[in-house]
Amino acid sequence: MKSRMALVAVCASLVVLASALPAYAGPHKSLDSNGRIPKKWDLEKPKVTRHPDEAPPTASGNGDGRNALTFGAFDSGDMVVGLGTATGHAGCWADSRHLTAESNCVWSANTTPVNGVQLERPRKFQSYDYAYGLWVPSKATYGNSVVSYCAAQAGEPYNIASSKTDYTKWYCSKLPWVGWKLKAAVDLDADGGYWVWPVDLVNDSQTTVFASAS
């Protein structure tokens, strides 16, 4: 009888544990059986004006607009980008941390609420005029490694003027760019300049838009 009661208790614990697991665990996107990108994960990229390759004028902070981007299709390593301000904003999605709508599950670098690499809420990216979810179909299996790299930089300082080759100081779009470059050997800077802006991640030929909103 005691062993049966113990078994019931263990099963009950497993049920509780399962209910506490992330609602979005597991990959959401994949290539089709022919190795092609399904149309639903290959949306049209925005038509944007190319910017000069210069240091962004300010920290990315918060946007001054609104969009209805949803986050159900994001997988670890995917990038979320908000555009519509002078600089825009970017970060790297950590799926295992997406427990609720209010979870801090996007690795980025900013000046608030602390200075440096930190986790942010997805809703921050809904405060821009436009927002995009980006994945790297050819290297999608590297997503967890990219996230682990971003997480390892937690607390390192923000510096919007730091070069792309300085891996001790960060700004928002530089963090996922370096993660993908070092862990998956892909350079996602569309114009290959000294700085990598959020829009450069969107424009790069190796990224694909799987979610967008305005």
Protein Blocks (a to p, Z undefined) as FASTA:
>chain_A
ZZmmmmmmmmmmmmmmmmmpcfkgcjfbdcdfkopacfklmccddddddddddddfbdfk
jafbdcdbdfklpcehiacddehifnopaddddfklmmbfkbccbdcddfbfbecddddd
fklmmmcfbdcddddfklmmmmmmmmmmmmmmgoiacdfkbcfklckbccfklmmmmmmm
mmnopafbfnlpabdcfklmmmpmkbccfbdcZZ
